Amino acid sequence: MNLHYTAILALLAVGTANGQWAHPRPLTSTLSVNEQGAGGLQDPASNGKGHQGIAKAAGDTVFYDDFANGLAGNNGAGAWSRGGPNGIIWKYDTDGPLGAFSNATEIITSTTAANGFMIFDADRANADTTVTPPTALPNFTTWDGYLVSPALDLTATPNVHLTFQMKMRWCCSTASGHFVDISSDGGATWPTRVNPLQEGHITNADPGTYSVWINMAQAVAGNPSNVKFRIGWEGSFTTNMSHYHWQVDDVALVETEADDMALRNTQYDDYTNNGNVFDGSGANIEYTIYPYGQIREMTLKSKVLNDGTADQTNVNLAVDVTNGGGTSVFTGNNSLASVAVGVLDSIQIDGFTPPAGTTDDYDVAYTLTSDAADARPDDNAKVLSFQVKEFEYAYDLGSRTGRQGNTDAQGNPLEYSVGNIFSIVNDGTAYGVKIALATNTTGQASPVGEQIQGTVYDANLDPVAETDLHTITTNNLNSNGQNKFITLPFLNGLDVTAGDELFVTMQYFGGTAPVYVATSGLSATAAGLLLDPAESTPLFLVSGRPMVRLTFDPSVGIEEADFQSGVGLGQCFPNPAADMVTIPFELKSGARVRMEMHDVSGKLVRVLENSTRAAGAHRLEVHVENMNEGVYFYTLTAGDVRITKRMTVVH
């Protein structure tokens, strides 16, 4: 792992930003819910229940329960039970979660949700539900509770997969305390533990309803005649996992197919998102936009899992990279001679570097094959996308899907910095940040008039670059789906060095109204971070990708309105200035240029530039520490174009 990034990770707190902290308290009496379901629904995939002990063909259902009878079971094998000190929180439900932070609109959309499902409603258990709407209790508890299956005889069908549909959100730990445990001694011990979360499901995020697919064959091989599994919310596994909910429905055991290969952790850069695991030579996060100066050879690879019951031969991963015009610009493949049952291996294809100096969009299509036809081909193909632009470096997905801020328990705004880690692979100079802000919700004070700035931190969380303050306007704010960015130039250009890991942020110093950064997509662990200077351990993971970008554009500070006939003169920064001021200008064509500074009387004070400049973006850095305080005007003359702007010097 890159040592710079290791230093940043060492400063991480165990919780996530804007979280609710946990303190022990007794279970409330608001959890009494009818434990019996509606009853009556049969397994839609087979002719009834009670398949245990009967040999099955690959793909057949061995066990199924839709929870139409609640804990009593609708499966032909027996009732479910609850375990752990807070197992009572597992309930039969039909109307979704209920608490201070979640509501019935977050209900699972499983196949048979209409006849009921099981829910671990941690949010409700930490709320006062005697009032409407429910309100958060002053102290939160982390709960441990398990939903335990009936005992199953799988002697005739030991090669099975467990599948169920789930919807889950949790807060406020960085780690997930959600598990499926498997026992082959009737629940006396639980030696096999599996995390059921799909790739990318992280803290405080709700990706919707999805299906789990868990291979149980190895776990039950020792004694398949007395199998149980349990679905567990285990707050004690981590810290502060006090909210929200876990909904489960349509649980089944399915006889495993012989030939079933699957892609896992597919990527185009040298980062894998399964926790703090960096797979390869560096700590490069997969960015959505790469600038010309930070192009690197892409790492086209994937883990491959043999999830069937037969060894696979000639396992091949093929990639096809197409550009924005649909033209294939790179193809490659690599193979493994064989992959044994249950083995997770990896295949990498080298050789693709986006062409230098070319703006384009790229799709990378991955296809996994072997000698045998795959029985479940849906997880054998994947397409990932990224862009290359001249100056832009981005991690977000492009338009607002959420927001991230920092407030106390009463909603009062707190100081914070939030942004992304950017890995530097080539030396260069960055000139500013681009920030997208989110609207506040109804009832919150408007952030218009509050001030922010862009700040870049090194691995020790020391600031190494900052912008001038920016006052928020209504036009700066983004509702969901929007992507309006504020571009803020650094007070001085930031020289970056290959191997650097920079924390690029929007910084808010607190005020009268909360200020939120827009987020876009789900962040990989330790990619999006929030710095709270009031905390002893100041860094927190954030679940969304902050819409905070790094720009290498030397023309930052020049807007469209600043151009006349192909000549652009930007507003100097900082303004007012005390020691040094930067004046950006841009030429669409090469020209003889002259830059002059005059005082308010029109007297020429200094000639700042008098030379021929090539087409492109330029900057003048001017020392003003020995100038008198006051208002001055700087004028750019290029050919027949003459543009003047105002600046102020203060000491």
GUFI-536173 format. One record per residue (C-alpha): x, y, z. Coordinates in Angstrom, 3 decimals, decimal comma, always signed. Each point is the difference from the previous one (the first is absolute). Last residue first. Layout:
BEGIN
         x         y         z
         X         Y         Z
...
END
This chain:
BEGIN
         x         y         z
    -1,959   +44,923    +4,196
    -2,688    +0,583    -2,640
    +0,261    +0,173    -3,802
    -3,170    +0,030    -2,104
    -0,514    -1,152    -3,593
    -2,052    +1,153    -2,982
    -0,202    -1,312    -3,536
    +0,855    +1,388    -3,440
    -0,157    -1,583    -3,465
    +1,573    +1,319    -3,249
    -0,280    -1,955    -3,240
    +1,545    +1,334    -3,239
    +3,094    -2,173    +0,299
    +0,199    -1,166    +3,621
    -0,292    +2,699    +2,678
    -0,664    -1,084    +3,578
    -0,826    +2,668    +2,563
    +0,368    -0,078    +3,790
    -1,870    +2,513    +2,135
    +0,907    +1,023    +3,546
    -1,911    +0,710    +3,223
    +1,847    +0,778    +3,212
    +2,818    -0,906    +2,319
    +3,411    +1,148    -1,089
    +2,174    -2,492    -1,824
    +2,959    -1,739    +1,631
    -1,842    -3,296    +0,649
    -1,451    -0,028    -3,511
    +2,041    -2,775    -1,628
    -1,565    -1,083    -3,289
    -0,514    -3,530    -1,256
    -1,056    -0,002    -3,643
    -1,873    -2,972    -1,359
    -0,508    -1,466    -3,440
    -2,509    -2,161    -1,873
    +0,572    -0,806    -3,654
    +1,235    +1,522    -3,259
    +3,620    +1,084    +0,129
    +1,155    +3,208    +1,677
    +2,053    +2,851    -1,459
    +1,301    +2,404    +2,618
    -0,754    +3,021    +2,167
    -1,212    -1,030    +3,447
    -0,540    +1,667    +3,369
    +0,574    +3,634    -0,982
    -0,354    +1,872    +3,261
    -1,719    +3,024    +1,579
    -1,425    +1,786    -3,035
    -2,079    +2,926    +1,293
    -3,731    -0,306    -0,677
    -1,039    +1,831    +3,152
    -1,263    -3,262    +1,522
    +3,442    -1,593    -0,369
    +1,187    -1,720    -3,155
    +1,461    -3,466    -0,686
    +1,065    -1,056    -3,490
    +0,040    -3,324    -1,856
    +1,296    -0,023    -3,584
    -0,481    -2,876    -2,390
    +1,334    -0,838    -3,452
    -2,150    -2,820    -1,257
    -0,421    -3,763    -0,365
    -3,567    -1,090    -0,651
    -2,848    -0,941    +2,375
    +1,821    +1,986    +2,669
    -0,674    -0,399    +3,713
    +0,548    +2,115    +3,093
    +0,367    -0,694    +3,719
    +1,268    +2,668    +2,429
    +1,471    -1,338    +3,245
    +0,562    +2,356    +2,938
    +2,756    -0,130    +2,609
    +0,494    +1,770    +3,328
    -3,170    +1,655    +1,273
    -2,737    -0,706    -2,540
    -3,693    +1,009    +0,009
    -0,661    -1,937    -2,183
    +1,876    -3,268    +0,106
    -0,081    -0,416    -2,852
    -0,205    +2,010    -3,195
    -3,207    -0,088    -1,999
    +0,568    -1,543    -3,400
    +1,054    +1,526    -3,300
    -0,995    -1,836    -3,170
    +0,986    +0,706    -3,594
    -1,740    -1,800    -2,893
    -1,983    +2,987    -1,215
    -0,960    +1,095    +3,525
    -0,069    -2,522    +2,843
    -0,749    +0,640    +3,715
    -3,689    -0,904    -0,386
    +1,004    -3,599    -0,640
    +1,722    -0,105    +3,401
    +3,707    +0,207    +0,748
    +0,844    -0,934    +3,594
    +1,496    -3,364    -0,874
    +1,996    +0,513    -3,202
    +2,873    -2,159    +1,256
    -2,296    -3,059    -0,104
    +1,433    -2,759    +2,192
    -3,305    -0,447    +1,807
    -0,757    -2,064    +3,101
    -3,614    -1,005    +0,570
    -2,485    +0,069    +2,881
    -3,372    -1,623    -0,642
    +0,286    -2,122    +3,144
    -0,471    -3,722    -0,762
    -2,609    -1,249    +2,459
    +0,621    -2,275    +2,983
    +2,288    +2,258    +1,992
    +2,894    -1,290    +2,092
    +1,057    +2,084    +2,966
    +3,259    +1,753    +0,825
    +0,535    +2,064    +3,170
    +1,003    -2,433    +2,721
    +0,001    +2,502    +2,852
    -3,106    +1,592    -1,527
    -0,421    +3,781    -0,312
    +1,933    +0,112    -3,280
    -2,668    -2,063    -1,818
    +1,566    -1,258    -3,235
    -2,306    -1,912    -2,339
    +1,200    -2,684    -2,401
    -0,853    -1,521    -3,384
    +2,436    -2,717    -1,157
    +0,388    -1,861    +3,317
    -2,530    -2,715    -0,928
    -1,288    +0,408    -3,552
    -2,427    +2,877    -0,368
    -3,566    -0,454    -1,177
    -1,278    +2,232    -2,793
    -0,144    +3,783    -0,271
    +0,237    +2,204    +3,058
    -0,916    +3,685    +0,301
    +1,875    +1,842    +2,733
    -2,217    +1,283    +2,779
    +0,045    +3,295    +1,887
    -1,995    +0,305    +3,219
    -1,168    +3,520    +0,866
    +1,119    +2,610    +2,547
    +3,729    -0,493    -0,342
    +2,634    -2,693    -0,014
    +3,444    +0,120    -1,565
    -0,792    -1,939    -3,157
    +2,801    -1,631    -1,996
    -0,522    -1,686    -3,364
    +2,646    -2,634    -0,380
    +2,917    -1,591    -1,839
    +1,852    -2,586    +2,113
    +3,213    -0,540    -1,965
    +1,982    -3,216    -0,444
    +3,431    +0,783    -1,439
    +1,929    -2,717    -1,854
    +0,897    +2,165    -2,990
    +0,404    +3,563    +1,214
    -2,481    +2,875    +0,066
    +0,730    +3,722    -0,273
    -3,001    +1,948    +1,247
    -0,455    +3,356    -1,753
    -0,463    +2,901    +2,408
    -3,201    +1,473    +1,401
    -1,661    -3,093    -1,413
    -2,779    +0,675    -2,495
    -3,663    -0,748    +0,836
    -2,357    -1,502    -2,578
    -3,589    -0,351    +1,253
    -1,723    -2,989    -1,568
    -3,604    -0,456    -1,152
    -0,791    -3,705    -0,382
    -3,737    -0,616    +0,477
    -1,770    -3,345    +0,415
    -1,137    +0,602    +3,565
    -0,096    +3,713    +0,867
    +3,155    +2,025    -0,428
    +0,841    +3,383    +1,519
    +2,443    +2,515    -1,515
    -2,781    +2,051    -1,654
    -1,343    +0,969    +3,425
    +3,310    +1,612    +0,872
    +2,740    -1,183    +2,371
    +2,773    +2,443    +0,902
    +3,406    -1,322    -1,046
    +3,126    +0,403    +2,127
    +3,318    -0,021    -1,840
    +1,492    -3,340    -0,849
    +2,263    -2,269    +1,980
    +3,122    -2,082    -0,404
    +2,267    -2,135    +2,201
    -2,227    -0,408    +3,064
    +1,514    -2,478    +2,489
    -2,045    -3,163    +0,366
    +3,187    -2,054    +0,420
    -0,563    -1,633    -3,407
    -0,321    +3,415    -1,672
    -3,053    +2,228    +0,117
    -1,644    +2,048    -2,768
    -2,508    +2,742    +0,819
    -2,740    +1,553    -2,118
    -1,950    +2,757    +1,697
    -3,438    +0,552    +1,452
    -2,090    +2,975    +1,098
    -3,673    +0,235    +0,983
    -2,119    +2,581    -1,840
    -2,464    -2,548    -1,391
    +0,083    -3,045    +2,309
    -3,765    +0,264    +0,586
    -1,207    -0,895    +3,480
    -1,430    -3,486    +0,276
    -3,755    -0,564    +0,138
    -0,264    -1,339    -3,535
    +3,246    -1,744    -0,917
    +3,222    +1,760    -0,903
    +1,199    +0,101    -3,589
    +3,225    -1,762    -0,878
    +3,346    +1,556    -0,935
    +2,229    -1,007    -2,923
    +3,692    +0,839    +0,339
    +2,791    +0,383    -2,571
    +3,517    +0,442    +1,360
    +3,005    +2,022    -1,123
    +3,279    +0,382    -1,853
    +1,758    -3,350    +0,098
    +3,611    -0,160    -1,165
    +1,761    -3,099    -1,286
    +2,049    -3,065    +0,866
    -1,543    -3,276    -1,100
    -1,813    -2,799    +1,859
    -1,964    +2,074    +2,524
    -2,734    -1,732    +1,978
    -3,063    +2,043    +0,926
    -1,830    -0,675    +3,275
    -3,442    +1,535    +0,110
    -1,890    +2,781    +1,742
    -1,393    +1,413    +3,222
    +1,299    +2,696    +2,354
    -1,846    +0,846    +3,199
    -1,267    +2,703    +2,334
    -3,338    -0,761    +1,596
    -3,527    +1,073    -0,947
    -2,797    -0,383    +2,568
    -2,326    -2,931    -0,694
    -0,836    -0,671    +3,639
    +2,196    -3,109    +0,144
    +2,949    +1,979    -1,380
    +0,518    +0,670    -3,675
    +2,422    -1,087    -2,733
    -0,918    -0,185    -3,660
    -0,307    -2,517    -2,811
    -2,534    -0,079    -2,840
    -1,774    -2,442    -2,286
    -0,431    -1,020    -3,660
    +1,555    +3,098    -1,593
    +1,361    -0,318    -3,508
    +3,363    -1,036    -1,469
    +0,984    -3,370    +1,397
    +2,489    +1,379    +2,542
    +3,727    -0,821    +0,006
    +1,274    +2,872    -2,122
    +3,235    +1,432    -1,459
    -0,662    +2,565    -2,769
    +2,753    +1,647    -2,080
    -0,054    -1,371    -3,543
    -2,696    -2,616    +0,381
    +0,100    -3,807    +0,090
    -3,183    -1,848    +0,905
    -1,008    -3,200    +1,813
    -2,327    -2,968    -0,461
    -0,454    -3,552    +1,278
    -1,871    -2,782    -1,805
    -0,568    -3,445    +1,533
    -0,456    -3,555    -1,195
    +0,008    -3,441    +1,660
    -2,463    +0,816    +2,810
    -3,151    -0,563    -2,095
    +1,416    -3,224    -1,437
    -1,529    -2,372    +2,587
    +0,351    -3,506    -1,490
    +3,314    +0,859    -1,662
    +0,838    -2,034    -3,101
    +3,165    -1,991    +0,711
    +3,427    +0,714    -1,503
    +0,174    +3,287    +1,869
    -1,273    +3,546    -0,523
    +0,126    +3,435    +1,659
    -0,752    +3,175    -1,961
    +1,096    +3,499    +1,035
    -1,061    +3,120    -1,913
    +1,987    +3,200    +0,637
    -1,822    +3,116    -1,173
    +2,069    +3,107    -0,680
    -0,898    +3,656    -0,534
    +2,437    +2,309    -1,771
    +2,285    +3,029    +0,178
    +3,328    -0,811    -1,640
    +3,368    +1,425    +1,053
    +1,631    -3,344    +0,655
    -1,768    -3,154    -1,144
    -1,648    -1,970    +2,811
    +2,397    -2,654    +1,314
    -0,888    -3,632    -0,606
    +2,695    -2,676    +0,200
    -0,864    -2,269    +2,872
    -2,738    -2,585    +0,511
    -0,401    -1,408    +3,506
    -1,682    -3,181    +1,195
    -0,772    -0,821    +3,631
    -0,854    -3,096    +2,026
    -2,831    -0,886    +2,367
    -0,141    -3,802    +0,414
    -3,196    -1,763    +1,077
    +0,313    -2,801    -2,538
    +3,375    +0,025    -1,731
    +1,001    +2,556    -2,610
    +1,939    -1,267    -3,009
    +2,444    +1,075    -2,690
    -0,543    +3,640    +0,915
    -0,350    +2,391    -2,884
    +0,796    +3,485    -1,268
    -1,730    +2,165    -2,537
    +0,481    +3,169    -1,955
    -1,746    +2,576    -2,118
    +0,756    +3,690    -0,362
    -1,349    +2,951    -1,981
    -3,383    -1,435    -1,025
    -1,968    +2,780    -1,655
    -3,364    +0,971    +1,521
    +0,550    +3,712    -0,555
    +0,533    +0,580    +3,705
    +2,831    -2,488    +0,084
    -0,187    -3,769    +0,286
    +2,097    -2,264    +2,209
    -0,580    -3,734    -0,467
    +1,071    -2,360    +2,741
    +0,171    -3,805    +0,064
    +0,359    -2,133    +3,130
    +0,541    -3,699    -0,672
    -0,396    -3,086    +2,166
    +1,547    -2,791    -2,005
    -1,273    -2,695    +2,355
    -2,654    +0,047    +2,730
    -0,229    -2,399    +2,940
    -3,571    -1,147    +0,629
    -2,402    +0,835    +2,843
    -0,628    +3,649    -0,819
    +1,133    +3,328    +1,461
    +3,371    +0,106    -1,722
    +0,832    +3,626    +0,727
    +1,894    +2,434    -2,217
    +1,684    +3,156    +1,303
    +0,209    +2,677    -2,617
    +2,542    +1,917    -1,987
    +0,675    +2,905    -2,310
    +2,687    +2,075    +1,709
    +0,182    +3,203    -2,028
    +3,375    +1,352    -0,988
    +0,029    +3,534    +1,383
    -1,433    +3,348    -1,010
    +0,633    +2,711    +2,610
    +1,136    +2,862    -2,264
    -2,819    -0,478    -2,482
    -2,612    +0,212    +2,752
    -1,848    -3,159    +1,142
    -3,775    -0,011    +0,509
    -1,986    -2,740    +1,766
    +2,790    -0,947    +2,357
    +0,771    -3,516    +1,181
    +2,093    +0,515    +3,131
    +3,725    -0,497    -0,288
    +1,695    -1,285    +3,122
    +2,985    -1,567    -1,688
    +1,678    -3,258    -0,997
    -3,000    -2,279    -0,069
    -3,201    -0,720    +1,912
    -0,728    +2,666    +2,561
    -2,274    -1,439    +2,656
    -1,548    +2,458    +2,454
    -3,459    -1,525    -0,473
    -1,008    -1,910    -3,107
    +0,316    +2,879    -2,501
    +2,956    -1,152    -2,079
    +2,532    +2,521    -1,322
    +2,556    -0,221    -2,797
    -2,092    +1,443    -2,779
    -2,426    -1,586    -2,476
    -1,857    -2,204    +2,467
    -2,074    -3,149    +0,531
    -0,321    -0,925    +3,653
    -1,664    -3,386    -0,726
    -0,910    -1,645    -3,296
    -1,805    -3,336    +0,266
    +0,457    -3,579    -1,228
    -2,825    -2,526    +0,323
    +0,231    -3,456    -1,518
    -1,406    -2,807    +2,175
    -3,027    +1,929    +1,206
    -0,693    +0,132    +3,723
    -3,312    -1,309    +1,363
    -1,933    +3,013    +1,271
    -0,701    +0,915    +3,613
    -2,589    +2,742    +0,270
    -0,947    +3,122    +1,947
    -2,698    +2,165    -1,551
    +0,316    +2,981    +2,372
    +2,423    +2,019    +2,134
    -0,099    +3,614    +1,244
    +2,964    +1,499    +1,886
    -0,449    +3,376    +1,705
    +1,542    +3,352    +1,058
    +1,893    +0,672    +2,433
    +2,212    -0,712    +3,059
    +3,291    -1,206    -1,477
    +2,103    +2,253    +2,275
    +3,035    -2,275    +0,245
    +0,660    -3,392    -1,613
    -0,768    -3,643    +0,691
    -2,178    +1,039    +2,957
    -2,629    +1,241    -2,437
    -0,641    -3,474    -1,293
    -3,022    -0,175    -2,316
    -0,133    -3,692    -0,774
    -1,603    -2,297    -2,550
    +0,234    -3,568    +1,257
    +0,636    -3,314    -1,668
    -0,786    -3,487    +1,259
    +1,162    -3,387    -1,169
    -0,441    -3,374    +1,669
    +0,385    -2,724    -2,639
    +2,728    +1,757    -2,019
    +2,696    -0,974    +2,519
    +3,581    +0,759    -1,061
    -0,919    +1,368    -3,440
    -2,274    +2,700    +1,406
    +2,371    +2,993    -0,240
    +1,640    -1,177    -3,227
    -3,309    -0,235    -1,840
    -1,611    +3,226    +1,284
    +0,602    +2,216    -3,057
    -1,674    +3,366    +0,592
    -2,112    +1,963    -2,542
    -1,684    +3,151    +1,355
    -2,682    +1,844    -1,966
    -0,580    +3,748    -0,169
    -2,430    +2,616    +1,285
    +1,258    +3,575    -0,043
    +3,511    +1,447    +0,089
    -0,617    +1,558    +3,442
    +3,156    +1,725    +1,219
    +0,925    +0,964    +3,565
    +3,157    -2,135    -0,011
    +0,778    -1,977    -3,124
    -1,541    -2,214    -2,645
    +2,565    +0,207    -2,828
    +0,295    -3,728    -0,617
    -3,055    -1,848    +1,344
    -0,347    -0,536    +3,724
    -0,384    -3,591    +1,221
    +3,041    -0,105    +2,327
    +0,567    -3,701    +0,633
    +0,782    -1,834    +3,254
    +0,695    -3,693    +0,406
    +0,741    -1,492    +3,437
    -3,432    +0,505    +1,573
    -0,189    -2,403    +2,927
    -2,886    -1,770    +1,773
    -2,279    +1,141    -2,833
    -1,122    -3,405    -1,229
    +3,495    -1,391    -0,363
    +0,715    +1,039    -3,611
    -0,187    +3,734    +0,695
    +0,081    +2,936    -2,440
    +0,191    +3,694    +0,893
    -1,286    +2,716    -2,332
    +1,357    +3,333    +1,070
    -0,610    +3,686    +0,460
    +2,326    +2,029    +2,234
    +1,197    +2,191    -2,868
    +3,089    +2,090    +0,664
    +0,072    +3,796    -0,178
    -2,501    +0,293    +2,819
    -2,955    +2,389    +0,030
    -2,396    -1,030    -1,370
    -1,632    -2,809    -1,906
    -2,178    -0,517    -3,048
    -1,459    -3,232    -1,260
    -2,304    -1,540    -2,566
    +0,124    -3,733    -0,528
    -1,033    -2,830    -2,286
    +1,181    -3,480    +0,889
    +2,311    -2,689    -1,327
    +1,842    -2,838    +1,690
    +1,881    -2,186    -2,448
    +0,013    -3,761    +0,244
    +2,361    -2,918    -0,465
    -0,955    -2,216    +2,954
    -3,253    -1,191    -1,617
    -0,805    -3,557    +1,144
    +1,455    +0,553    +3,457
    -1,483    +3,501    +0,175
    -2,117    -0,589    +3,099
    -1,101    +3,432    +1,153
    -0,445    +1,440    +3,497
    -2,300    +3,041    +0,010
    +1,601    +3,328    -0,918
    +1,264    +2,545    +2,529
    -0,609    +3,761    -0,185
    +2,745    +1,490    +2,142
    +0,301    +3,079    +2,227
    +2,753    +2,189    +1,399
    -0,850    +3,697    +0,509
    +2,016    +3,225    +0,264
    -1,813    +2,400    +2,284
    -0,694    +3,706    -0,447
    -0,376    +2,697    +2,625
    -2,327    +2,999    -0,161
    -2,724    -2,074    -1,713
    -0,752    +0,988    -3,573
    -3,540    +1,156    -0,741
    -2,861    -1,916    -1,598
    -2,310    +2,120    -2,179
    -2,359    -0,159    +1,724
    +0,612    -0,708    +3,688
    -0,157    -3,303    +1,895
    +2,690    -1,299    -2,371
    +2,900    +1,332    +2,082
    +2,990    -1,130    -2,028
    +3,035    -2,270    +0,354
    -1,941    -3,243    -0,466
    -1,684    +1,556    -3,000
    +3,374    +0,685    -1,594
    +1,139    -3,559    +0,643
    -2,967    -1,415    -1,934
    +1,236    -3,532    -0,671
    -2,660    -0,953    -2,533
    -1,611    -3,205    -1,201
    -2,388    -0,093    -2,956
    -3,708    +0,224    -0,679
    -2,708    -1,095    -2,428
    +0,449    +2,997    -2,325
    +3,796    -0,304    +0,056
    -0,245    -3,184    -2,087
    +2,499    +0,757    -2,784
    +2,008    +2,460    +2,089
    -0,480    +3,761    -0,135
    +1,247    +0,714    +3,540
    -1,532    +3,020    +1,735
    +1,945    +3,271    +0,118
    -3,177    +2,034    -0,504
    -1,086    -1,313    +3,401
    +2,398    +2,260    +1,879
    +3,590    +0,424    +1,099
    +1,859    +2,510    +2,192
    -2,243    +0,412    +3,036
    -1,468    -3,466    -0,311
    -2,373    -2,268    -1,879
    +1,120    -2,560    -2,553
    -2,297    -1,617    -2,545
    -3,746    -0,713    -0,137
    -0,406    -3,791    -0,029
    +2,053    -1,236    +2,931
    +1,056    -3,154    +1,836
    +2,522    +1,045    +2,606
    +3,706    -0,310    +0,871
    +0,366    +2,443    +2,916
    -0,609    -2,900    +2,393
    +3,472    -1,287    -0,847
    +1,481    +2,669    +2,246
    +2,170    -2,143    +2,303
    +0,710    -2,488    -2,759
    -2,349    -2,436    -1,663
    -3,367    -0,139    -1,717
    -1,803    -3,055    -1,274
    -1,465    -1,183    -3,302
    -2,637    -2,681    -0,043
    +0,083    -3,318    -1,796
    +0,886    -1,926    -3,143
    -3,002    +0,353    -2,310
    +0,947    +3,576    -0,941
    -2,624    +2,500    +1,091
    +1,518    +0,678    +3,387
    -1,402    +0,756    +3,440
    +2,290    +3,050    +0,093
    -2,254    +1,834    -2,425
    -2,607    -2,147    -1,739
    +0,372    +1,685    -3,415
    +3,732    -0,014    +0,708
    +0,797    -0,842    -3,668
    +1,837    -3,185    +0,924
    +1,783    -2,405    -2,332
    +2,138    -3,129    +0,342
    +1,540    -2,384    -2,562
    -0,859    +1,940    -3,172
    +1,372    -1,454    -3,222
    +2,900    +1,599    -1,899
    +2,014    -3,212    -0,281
    -2,265    -3,034    +0,418
    -1,237    -0,953    +3,427
    +0,313    -2,940    +2,372
    -2,648    +0,026    +2,720
    +0,994    +0,448    +3,655
    -1,534    +3,482    +0,246
    -2,643    +0,761    -2,640
    -2,789    +0,811    +2,469
    -1,879    +2,673    -1,834
    -2,216    +0,311    -3,071
    +0,334    -0,741    -3,682
    +2,972    +2,161    -0,919
    +1,141    +3,506    -0,975
    -3,008    +1,995    +1,235
    +0,423    -1,438    +3,514
    -3,420    +0,092    +1,578
    -1,995    +2,890    +1,453
    -2,616    -0,785    +2,681
    +0,907    +1,949    +3,067
    -0,641    +3,628    +0,997
    +2,751    +0,014    +2,580
    +0,089    -0,596    +3,710
    +2,374    +1,913    +2,259
    -2,314    +2,953    +0,609
    +2,198    +2,909    +1,070
    +1,090    +1,014    +3,515
    +3,124    +2,111    -0,380
    -1,019    +3,173    +1,856
    +0,982    -1,264    +3,444
    +3,490    +1,380    -0,212
    +3,121    -2,108    +0,435
    +2,186    +1,336    +2,790
    +2,847    +2,446    -0,725
    +3,603    -0,247    -1,125
    +1,513    +3,020    -1,787
    +0,570    +0,326    -3,739
    +0,931    +3,065    -2,014
    -2,087    +1,324    -2,892
    +1,978    +0,854    -3,091
    +0,688    +3,226    -1,877
    +3,202    -1,504    -1,326
    +0,610    -3,693    +0,199
    +1,383    -1,846    +2,962
    +3,272    -1,787    +0,710
    +2,062    +3,175    -0,411
    +2,671    +0,095    -2,665
    +3,407    +1,481    +0,768
    +1,903    -3,155    -0,946
    -1,727    +0,136    -3,393
    +1,756    +3,276    -0,812
    +3,414    -1,425    +0,867
    -0,662    -3,092    -2,095
    -0,819    +2,302    -2,910
    +3,448    +1,566    +0,110
    +1,607    -3,420    +0,459
    -1,531    -1,421    -3,162
    -1,169    -3,528    +0,768
END
